[in-house]
Amino acid sequence: MGVAVGVAAERGRRAASRTLARLLGATFLTLATSFAAPAAAGPTEADLKGARDLFAEAEKDEDAGRWSDALDKLHRVADVKLTSGVRYHVALCEEHLGHMVTALDDFAAAQTQARADGAHDVLRLVGKHLDELGPRVPRLTLRVVPADVVVTVKLDGVTLPASSLGTPMPVDPGPHHLEATPASADASTPPRAPAVADVTLQERDVTSLELKLGEPAAAPAPAPVAVPVPAPAPAPAPEPAAAPAPPPMRTGAIVATAGAAVLTAGGVLAFVLAGNAVNSGEQQCAGQHGPCDAEKSTVRAWDFTAAGAWIGAAGVATLAVLLWMQPPTPEAEGTHATLVLGPTSAAVWGRF
């Protein structure tokens, strides 16, 4: 029951306010008509009549909750004649549209003008709205860090006066975008990056916000000085590669091999000659009676020579095999050998 009574009382209060506002509007138009200046200095009778019609339509829009339409019409009325009553209605529309800061300013302007004009009814209405609206408007305190940097601060793209920093300032409810940009510094001071922040405020909020500037950017490195680079000298023509030196001669091995071959051939020759001596002795002894030993010594001599040659050939061949198995060395070029043959022996002299 108490709630219903309160609602009914509130509705009655609003209806009374609208009625009083209509009376104020009519009074405004009547006064504007009575004290209208000559046509050359002020609005004509037709202008005033049009303003009265627009004001009546704006009141209908207010009753229907079409605050944006009502505000548009009231601005057109203000272009003809702006009184404290019109200011009041403009501020009322702005309040309902959420433009609380603007509404607060316009209510204050209506109050100042109403005092100057002696419009006590407007003063009563405006004072009540100022008392109710003031605490509802959010307050935002901005601080820039570091504080010794000269900056330009923008709220929703609008530059704020420097005096607004550090003090609570009224701001409309809703989301807001803030940006603090350092002023241009001299060449010796590296610039700082701007600070950007977003904040959403509700009615009656009291908020403090710090805008922290970025660290000074590093000074640009000096441009590199181009140093002429001399053209590279042409590369010398490659020298012809030296022909690989022939491997050192295996003189000792070759001489030993040749000596073994010669001794072997000598042994064969001695053996053949011994055989011929045997045949010759047999033919001579065939016609003699008695012992026949004339050719025995010759046969023995050739047999011993053949045997010695073959023994020497075997020894030299062994030496040749050993020399062939040794790796060639530069010193091998100085190797020399001499083959010495005897009737019953063979030898190799030299340096291996």
Salt bridges, closest charged atoms under 4 A:
GLU10 OE2 - ARG13 NH2 2.08
GLU10 OE2 - ARG14 NE 3.14
GLU45 OE2 - ARG52 NH2 3.53
ASP53 OD2 - LYS49 NZ 3.42
GLU59 OE1 - ARG22 NE 3.76
ASP61 OD1 - ARG66 NH2 2.83
ASP61 OD2 - LYS73 NZ 2.97
GLU62 OE2 - HIS89 ND1 3.09
ASP63 OD1 - ARG18 NE 3.11
ASP63 OD2 - ARG22 NH2 2.33
ASP72 OD2 - ARG76 NH1 3.91
GLU95 OE1 - HIS129 ND1 3.40
GLU95 OE2 - ARG136 NH1 3.10
ASP121 OD1 - ARG124 NH1 3.47
ASP156 OD2 - HIS176 ND1 2.66
ASP198 OD1 - HIS177 ND1 2.82
GLU203 OE2 - ARG136 NH2 3.14
ASP293 OD1 - LYS296 NZ 2.53
